[in-house]
Amino acid sequence: MRTRPGVLGPVLLSMAAGLFLLGCPGEQGPEGPEGQQGAAGATGPTGPTGPRGPAGAAGDTGPTGDTGPTGATGATGDTGATGGTGATGPTGDTGATGATGDTGPTGDTGATGATGDTGATGDTGPTGAAGTPCWDLNGNGVGDLVTEDANGDGSVNVADCAGISVANLVVTVVDFQTGALVGPVTGAVTAAMVTLDPPVAPPAAVDASGQVIFPRIPFGLYTVAAVAVEVSQEGDIVRETGRPITSTPVMANLVAGSFNDVTVPVVRLNRVPNEWKFHDPANTAMFTNANCTTCHGDRANELAPGDPTIRRWHSIQSSGTAIHVSLGCTSCHDTRLDPENETGPTLRKSVNVPAKCTGCHANYPTLR
C-alpha cells in the first residue's frame, strides 16, 4: 500500500480501531481514494546510526579550491640523507679582480750571480790641482827661510820635511782696553816684550805691527806672556810710568810642522772716571795725537783679524804710507764721545763720515 508522506500515522490508527471493533480481518477491500495529506507530525527522535554502507564509487574530482592561508611553520624535520652528487654545472663568469693584498715578507736573498765581464777602461780624468808642498807651513807657495827652513841648511825644499820636530809661533800683543797694537811708537810707547816658558828662545820685543816671531822652536806646550809699560795720566798728558805690567799667561800647543798665531792682551791702564775727558774736544789741551797714540798706538800696521793680507782702515796705504795715520788722529776723530752707544771695553770718539770721509773721497763709500 502506498501512502503519501505524512498520512501513515492516521491511517494505521484507523485500521487498528477497526480491527478492534470488527474482530477477525475480512478480505481486503478495494483501494480507497487517496486522502488529503495530513498535518506534519512531530519529528521523531534520531535513530541510531546504521551500519556503514559500502563505499560508493569515487566521484569526479572537484575544481581546485583557492589557496588557503599559509600555515604556521612546522618543526624542522630530521636532516635527510645526502643525495648523490649532481652533474657539474656550467662555469660561471669570471668575477671582478679583488683588492691587492698586503706585501708578503721579503724572501731570502738569492745566490750571488756570476761576475760580469770587466767594463772598458774609462777616459783619464783631468789632472788634479797641485798639492801643498810639505815644507810650505803657511800655504803661501813661497819658501820662507825664517819659518820654513826646518833643517837650517839655508834653503827650503823637501829635505825640510823629513823628521820635522819644530814649529813656528807668532805672538801679537795688544792693549786690553783699546785693542791697539803695543808696538813701538816714537816718543810715546815702548815695545812690549814677549817671553816663552819653557824658555827655548830669549825674550823678544814686538815690531811696529805688535808682533814677534819665534821660528823653528821645538814643538810642544808653551806658556806665552807679555810685559808692557804701564800708562798713566799726568796733568794734560798721558805717558808711560816706567813700571812693567805683565799680562795673564796664554797657553799655546804647538804641533810639529805647524804655524801658530797667539794674541796676548795687556792691561796697561786702570780705567778711571776722568779717562773719558781725553775723548772730549772741549778739552783741547788733552786732545792731542801724542795722547791718542800713547793708549791706542799709531795703528799704522793694523791687519784684519785672521787675514794678514788685508789692512784695516787706519793702516790702508797709499804709495807705501798709511795715509790715514799720516793725517793725525784729531783730523778725523773730532766728534764727542757717546758712551751710551759704545760696546765692549773700548771707548772711542766717533767719525763724522759725511763731513770727514767725503772731503777726500768724493764718491764715498768707494775709494775713487
C-alpha positions as CSV (number, residue, x, y, z in Angstrom):
1,M,0.0,0.0,0.0
2,R,1.3,3.3,-0.9
3,T,0.8,6.2,1.4
4,R,1.6,9.7,1.0
5,P,4.2,11.1,3.1
6,G,2.9,12.4,6.4
7,V,-0.5,10.3,6.4
8,L,0.8,7.0,7.6
9,G,0.2,7.7,11.2
10,P,-3.6,8.4,11.0
11,V,-4.3,5.5,8.6
12,L,-2.7,3.0,10.9
13,L,-4.6,4.4,13.8
14,S,-7.9,4.0,12.0
15,M,-7.1,0.5,10.9
16,A,-6.2,-0.5,14.5
17,A,-9.5,0.8,15.7
18,G,-11.5,-1.1,13.0
19,L,-9.8,-4.4,13.9
20,F,-10.6,-3.9,17.5
21,L,-14.3,-3.4,16.7
22,L,-14.7,-6.0,13.9
23,G,-12.7,-8.8,15.2
24,C,-11.1,-11.0,12.6
25,P,-10.0,-9.3,9.5
26,G,-12.0,-9.7,6.4
27,E,-11.0,-9.8,2.8
28,Q,-9.2,-6.8,1.6
29,G,-11.3,-4.2,0.1
30,P,-10.6,-2.2,-2.9
31,E,-8.1,0.7,-2.6
32,G,-9.7,3.8,-1.4
33,P,-9.1,7.1,-2.8
34,E,-6.0,9.0,-1.7
35,G,-6.7,11.0,1.3
36,Q,-5.5,14.5,1.9
37,Q,-2.1,14.9,3.3
38,G,-2.2,15.2,7.0
39,A,-0.5,17.7,9.0
40,A,3.2,17.0,9.6
41,G,3.8,15.0,12.7
42,A,6.4,16.0,15.2
43,T,9.9,14.9,14.3
44,G,10.8,11.7,16.0
45,P,13.9,11.1,17.8
46,T,17.1,10.4,15.8
47,G,17.5,6.7,15.3
48,P,20.8,5.0,16.0
49,T,23.4,5.3,13.3
50,G,23.1,2.5,10.9
51,P,26.0,0.3,9.8
52,R,28.4,1.9,7.4
53,G,27.4,1.1,3.9
54,P,29.9,0.1,1.3
55,A,32.0,2.9,-0.2
56,G,30.4,4.5,-3.2
57,A,32.2,4.9,-6.4
58,A,34.7,7.8,-6.5
59,G,33.1,11.0,-7.7
60,D,34.6,13.3,-10.2
61,T,37.4,15.5,-8.9
62,G,36.1,18.8,-8.0
63,P,37.6,22.1,-9.1
64,T,40.7,23.2,-7.2
65,G,39.8,25.5,-4.4
66,D,41.5,28.8,-3.6
67,T,44.9,28.5,-1.9
68,G,44.4,28.7,1.8
69,P,46.5,30.9,4.1
70,T,50.0,29.8,4.8
71,G,50.0,27.7,7.9
72,A,52.5,28.1,10.8
73,T,56.0,26.7,10.1
74,G,56.2,23.2,11.3
75,A,59.1,21.9,13.3
76,T,62.3,21.2,11.4
77,G,62.4,17.6,10.3
78,D,65.5,15.5,10.6
79,T,68.2,16.0,8.0
80,G,67.6,13.7,5.1
81,A,70.4,11.5,3.7
82,T,72.8,13.3,1.4
83,G,71.8,12.9,-2.1
84,G,74.1,11.8,-4.9
85,T,76.4,14.5,-6.4
86,G,74.7,16.3,-9.2
87,A,76.1,16.9,-12.6
88,T,78.7,19.7,-12.7
89,G,77.0,22.9,-13.8
90,P,78.4,25.3,-16.4
91,T,81.4,27.5,-15.5
92,G,80.2,30.9,-14.2
93,D,81.5,34.3,-15.5
94,T,84.9,35.4,-14.1
95,G,84.4,37.6,-11.1
96,A,85.9,41.2,-10.7
97,T,89.6,41.4,-9.6
98,G,89.9,41.6,-5.9
99,A,91.9,44.3,-4.0
100,T,95.7,43.9,-3.8
101,G,96.7,42.0,-0.7
102,D,99.4,43.1,1.8
103,T,103.0,42.7,0.7
104,G,104.4,39.5,1.9
105,P,107.6,39.2,3.9
106,T,110.9,39.6,2.0
107,G,112.2,36.4,0.7
108,D,115.6,35.1,1.3
109,T,118.5,36.7,-0.6
110,G,119.2,34.8,-3.7
111,A,122.5,33.4,-4.6
112,T,125.1,35.9,-5.9
113,G,125.1,35.9,-9.6
114,A,128.2,35.3,-11.7
115,T,130.7,38.2,-12.0
116,G,130.1,40.2,-15.2
117,D,132.7,41.0,-17.7
118,T,135.1,43.8,-16.9
119,G,134.0,47.1,-18.5
120,A,136.1,49.1,-20.8
121,T,138.6,51.4,-19.3
122,G,137.3,54.9,-18.9
123,D,139.0,58.1,-20.1
124,T,141.7,59.5,-18.0
125,G,140.3,62.3,-15.8
126,P,141.7,65.8,-15.7
127,T,144.9,66.4,-13.7
128,G,144.1,67.5,-10.1
129,A,145.2,70.7,-8.5
130,A,148.8,70.7,-7.3
131,G,149.1,69.8,-3.6
132,T,150.7,72.0,-1.0
133,P,154.4,71.2,-0.6
134,C,155.3,69.5,2.7
135,W,157.6,72.4,3.6
136,D,155.0,75.1,2.9
137,L,153.9,75.6,6.5
138,N,151.8,78.7,5.9
139,G,150.5,77.6,2.5
140,N,151.5,80.6,0.5
141,G,153.6,78.7,-2.1
142,V,156.8,80.6,-1.3
143,G,159.7,79.2,0.7
144,D,160.4,81.3,3.8
145,L,163.8,80.8,5.2
146,V,162.8,82.3,8.6
147,T,159.9,79.9,9.3
148,E,160.2,77.0,6.8
149,D,163.9,76.1,6.7
150,A,163.4,73.3,9.2
151,N,166.9,71.8,8.9
152,G,168.7,75.2,8.8
153,D,170.6,74.5,5.6
154,G,169.8,77.8,4.0
155,S,167.2,76.6,1.5
156,V,163.6,75.5,1.6
157,N,162.9,72.1,0.0
158,V,161.7,68.5,0.6
159,A,164.7,68.0,2.9
160,D,162.9,70.2,5.4
161,C,160.0,67.8,5.5
162,A,161.9,64.7,6.9
163,G,161.7,64.3,10.7
164,I,160.2,67.7,11.4
165,S,160.3,68.4,15.1
166,V,159.9,72.1,15.2
167,A,157.0,74.6,14.8
168,N,156.6,78.4,14.3
169,L,154.9,80.8,16.7
170,V,153.8,84.4,16.0
171,V,152.7,86.4,19.1
172,T,150.7,89.6,18.8
173,V,150.5,91.9,21.8
174,V,147.5,94.3,22.1
175,D,146.2,96.7,24.7
176,F,143.4,95.0,26.6
177,Q,141.1,98.2,26.7
178,T,141.7,99.7,23.3
179,G,142.8,96.7,21.2
180,A,145.7,98.8,20.0
181,L,149.0,97.1,19.0
182,V,151.6,97.5,21.7
183,G,154.4,98.1,19.3
184,P,157.0,100.9,19.5
185,V,155.7,104.4,18.9
186,T,158.4,107.1,18.8
187,G,158.3,109.2,21.9
188,A,155.1,107.6,23.2
189,V,155.1,103.8,23.6
190,T,157.8,101.3,24.3
191,A,157.6,98.0,22.5
192,A,156.2,95.1,24.6
193,M,158.4,92.2,25.4
194,V,157.3,88.5,24.9
195,T,158.6,85.6,26.9
196,L,158.1,81.8,26.5
197,D,158.1,79.1,29.1
198,P,159.9,76.8,28.7
199,P,162.5,79.4,27.6
200,V,163.5,77.8,24.3
201,A,164.2,81.3,23.0
202,P,165.2,84.6,24.7
203,P,162.6,87.3,25.3
204,A,161.9,89.4,22.2
205,A,160.4,92.8,21.5
206,V,157.5,93.2,19.2
207,D,157.9,95.1,16.0
208,A,155.7,98.0,14.7
209,S,153.0,95.6,13.9
210,G,152.9,94.5,17.5
211,Q,154.2,91.0,16.6
212,V,157.3,88.9,17.3
213,I,158.1,85.6,15.5
214,F,159.7,82.6,17.2
215,P,160.7,80.4,14.2
216,R,161.6,76.7,14.3
217,I,161.2,76.2,18.0
218,P,160.7,72.6,19.4
219,F,157.0,71.6,19.2
220,G,155.1,71.2,22.5
221,L,153.1,73.2,25.1
222,Y,154.2,76.7,25.9
223,T,153.2,79.4,28.3
224,V,153.3,82.8,26.5
225,A,153.3,86.1,28.4
226,A,154.0,89.8,27.5
227,V,155.4,92.6,29.5
228,A,154.4,96.2,28.7
229,V,155.0,99.6,30.4
230,E,152.1,101.0,32.5
231,V,150.3,104.1,31.2
232,S,149.1,106.9,33.5
233,Q,147.8,110.5,33.3
234,E,149.9,113.4,34.4
235,G,148.1,116.7,34.1
236,D,147.1,117.0,30.4
237,I,149.5,114.3,29.3
238,V,149.2,110.6,29.0
239,R,152.6,108.9,29.3
240,E,154.3,105.7,30.4
241,T,155.3,105.4,34.0
242,G,158.1,103.0,33.5
243,R,156.5,100.3,35.7
244,P,156.3,97.0,33.9
245,I,152.9,95.3,33.6
246,T,152.8,91.5,33.0
247,S,149.9,90.0,31.0
248,T,147.8,87.0,32.0
249,P,149.6,83.9,30.6
250,V,148.3,82.4,27.4
251,M,148.8,78.7,26.6
252,A,150.0,77.6,23.1
253,N,150.1,74.0,22.0
254,L,152.5,73.7,19.0
255,V,152.3,70.7,16.7
256,A,155.3,69.7,14.8
257,G,155.5,71.5,11.4
258,S,152.7,73.9,12.3
259,F,152.4,77.7,12.0
260,N,150.6,79.2,15.1
261,D,149.2,82.6,16.0
262,V,148.6,83.8,19.6
263,T,147.3,87.1,20.8
264,V,148.2,88.3,24.3
265,P,146.3,91.3,25.8
266,V,148.0,93.5,28.4
267,V,146.1,95.8,30.8
268,R,148.2,98.9,30.8
269,L,145.8,101.5,32.2
270,N,143.3,101.1,35.1
271,R,140.1,102.9,33.9
272,V,139.1,106.0,36.0
273,P,136.1,108.3,35.6
274,N,138.3,111.2,34.2
275,E,139.6,108.9,31.5
276,W,136.6,109.9,29.3
277,K,137.8,113.6,29.1
278,F,140.6,112.5,26.8
279,H,137.9,111.9,24.1
280,D,136.1,115.2,24.5
281,P,137.1,118.0,22.0
282,A,136.3,120.6,24.7
283,N,139.5,119.5,26.5
284,T,141.7,120.7,23.7
285,A,144.8,120.6,26.0
286,M,144.4,116.9,26.3
287,F,143.1,116.1,22.9
288,T,146.4,115.6,21.1
289,N,147.8,113.0,18.7
290,A,150.5,112.2,21.3
291,N,147.9,111.3,24.0
292,C,146.0,109.2,21.4
293,T,148.9,107.2,20.3
294,T,150.1,106.5,23.9
295,C,147.0,104.4,24.5
296,H,145.9,103.4,21.0
297,G,149.2,103.2,19.1
298,D,149.7,104.8,15.7
299,R,147.6,102.0,14.1
300,A,149.9,102.1,11.0
301,N,150.4,98.4,10.9
302,E,147.0,97.0,11.8
303,L,145.9,94.0,9.8
304,A,142.5,92.3,9.6
305,P,142.0,89.5,12.2
306,G,142.5,86.1,10.6
307,D,143.8,87.5,7.3
308,P,147.2,89.3,7.3
309,T,146.8,90.3,3.7
310,I,144.1,92.8,4.5
311,R,144.8,96.2,6.2
312,R,142.3,97.9,8.4
313,W,141.0,101.5,8.0
314,H,143.9,103.1,9.9
315,S,146.6,101.2,8.1
316,I,145.4,101.5,4.5
317,Q,148.4,102.5,2.4
318,S,148.9,105.0,-0.4
319,S,152.3,105.0,-2.1
320,G,153.7,102.8,0.8
321,T,152.3,105.2,3.5
322,A,149.5,104.6,6.0
323,I,147.7,107.6,4.6
324,H,145.0,107.9,7.4
325,V,147.6,107.6,10.1
326,S,149.7,110.4,8.4
327,L,146.7,112.7,8.7
328,G,146.8,112.5,12.5
329,C,144.2,111.2,14.9
330,T,142.4,114.5,15.6
331,S,141.8,115.3,11.9
332,C,139.1,112.6,11.7
333,H,138.1,111.9,15.3
334,D,136.7,115.2,16.4
335,T,133.2,114.4,17.5
336,R,132.1,113.9,21.0
337,L,132.3,110.5,22.7
338,D,128.9,108.8,23.1
339,P,129.3,106.2,25.9
340,E,125.7,105.0,25.6
341,N,126.4,103.7,22.1
342,E,129.7,102.0,22.8
343,T,130.0,98.3,23.3
344,G,132.7,96.1,24.8
345,P,135.7,97.5,26.8
346,T,136.6,100.2,24.2
347,L,135.6,103.9,24.4
348,R,136.4,105.9,21.3
349,K,135.4,109.1,19.5
350,S,133.2,108.7,16.5
351,V,134.0,110.0,13.0
352,N,131.5,112.2,11.1
353,V,131.6,110.3,7.8
354,P,129.8,112.9,5.6
355,A,132.0,115.7,6.9
356,K,135.3,113.9,7.0
357,C,135.5,110.9,4.6
358,T,133.9,112.8,1.6
359,G,136.4,115.5,1.9
360,C,139.0,113.2,0.3
361,H,136.7,110.5,-1.1
362,A,134.0,112.3,-3.1
363,N,132.4,109.1,-4.1
364,Y,132.5,107.5,-0.7
365,P,132.0,104.7,0.3
366,T,134.0,103.8,-2.9
367,L,137.7,104.9,-2.8
368,R,137.6,106.8,-6.1
